[in-house]
Amino acid sequence: MTALAATAQTSSPTTTAGPSKTRNRVLWTLQILFGLFFIIASGLPKLVGQHDAVQSFRDIGWGEWFRYFTGVVEVSGGIGLLVPRLSGPAAAGLSITTVLAAATQVFLLHDAALAPFPLVLAVMFAWIAYERRASFATFTALLNR
């Protein structure tokens, strides 16, 4: 009986420390592209007051503070994707942000045709957060210092 238990124990799959080398490269490529996208193309236009961004937030009706807040969240998330210790939490935060952006498109702006793009991003960010789940422990330890 103990021989069976020992065999079962040694043949059980071990948990890996992180994604494979190829998957890690794919993740970093996506993180860099998405990070730059959220910094340059999404967050900064909101912060500098680009006309389309200003108009979208006027249509939402929550005031200028919400445009600035969203811009800061997007730029921070984009930067976080580029920092190994922050990549998992940043991806999780951006996943939530993009789900809320899709809901805003549907329920506040009444333009459901624009909702699929942020939802696809949400899935991608959820996958990145899952693959970078080890960084959550690092992030928590960083906060507890």
N, C-alpha and C positions, 0 to 999 in steps of 0.2 A: 504494500500500500504506500509506503513512504517513497519507494522508487518511482511510482507513478506520479506522486505529488511533486517529486523533485524534477522529473522529466517535464511535467506540465509547467512547472515554474520556470525552467530554463528555456523552454520552447516558446514562451509567450513573447509577443512582439514588444520590443523596447520603444520607448518614446524617443523621437528624434529631437535634437536641440533646436532645429529650425528647418526652414525649407531647403530643398536640394539646391545645388549650385545653379542649375538652369532656372528653376523657379525663382530663386533669389535675384537673378539678373532680370527676369521679367518683372518682378515686383519693383525693383529699383528703377527700371525704365518707366513703368507706369507712375511710380511715385514722383519721379522727376518731371514727367510730362504734366501730370495732374497738379503737382505743386506749382509749377510755373504758370499753368493755366489759371489756377485760383489766385495766384498773386497778381499776375499781369493783366489777364483778360477779364477776370471776374471781380476781384476785390478792389483793385486800384481805381477802376472807373467809378465805383461807388464812392470812394473816398475823395476823389478829385472833382466829383460833380459832373461827370459826363452826362450830356443831355438825356440820352435814352435811359440811363440809370435813374436820374432824377425824376423823369416822367413816370417810370414804372413804380417808383415808391410813392409818388403823388397819387397814382391810381389806386394803390393799396390803401392810402389814407391814414397811415400811422405816423406821419411826420418825418422830418429830416433825421431825427435821432436814430430811427430804425435803419435808415440807409447807411449811416455811419457805423452803427453796431454790426450790421450784416457785412459791411466791407472789412471791418476789423476781424470778425470771425473768419471770413474767407481768407484774408491775408495770413492770419495766424495759423489757420489750418494748412495752408499751402506751405508755409515755412516749416511747420511741424512735420509734414510729410518728408521733408528733406533732411531732418535730423533723426538719426537712428534711434535714439532713446525716446523720441516723441512720436515716431511714425505710427504705432498702433493706436494710441489715444487720439492722435490727429485724424487718422482715417475713420475712427469710430465717430468722432465729432462731426466730420464732414459728411458721413453717411446720414446722420440725423439731420444736419443742415439741408442736405439735398432732398430728403423726404419732405421736410417742411417747405422747401421751395416748390416741390411738385404740388403739395397741398395748396400753397398760395396761388399757383397758376390755376388750379381747378376751382377753388372755392372763392377766392377774392378777386382774381382777375378774369375769371370765367373764360379761360383759354386752355381747355383740356389738351389741345394739340401740342402744347409746349411741355406737358408734364412727363412724357416718356424719357426725355433726355436726363433730367435730374434723377429719375428713378433708376435708370441704367447706371448712372454715376454712384447712386446709393449702394447698389449691389456690388459694384467694383470696390468701393471704399469698405464695405462690410467684409469682402474677401481679403483685402489688404490688412484690415484690422485683425482678422482671424489669423492670417499668416504671420503677422507681427505681434501676436499675443504675448510673447515673451517680454516685449517692451513695456507692457502694462506694469509688470512687477518692478522694472527699473524705474518707471515713472512714479510709481507709488513710493518707492524707496527715496526717490529724489524729493518728493513732497514731504516725506516724514523727517527729513534732516533738520 
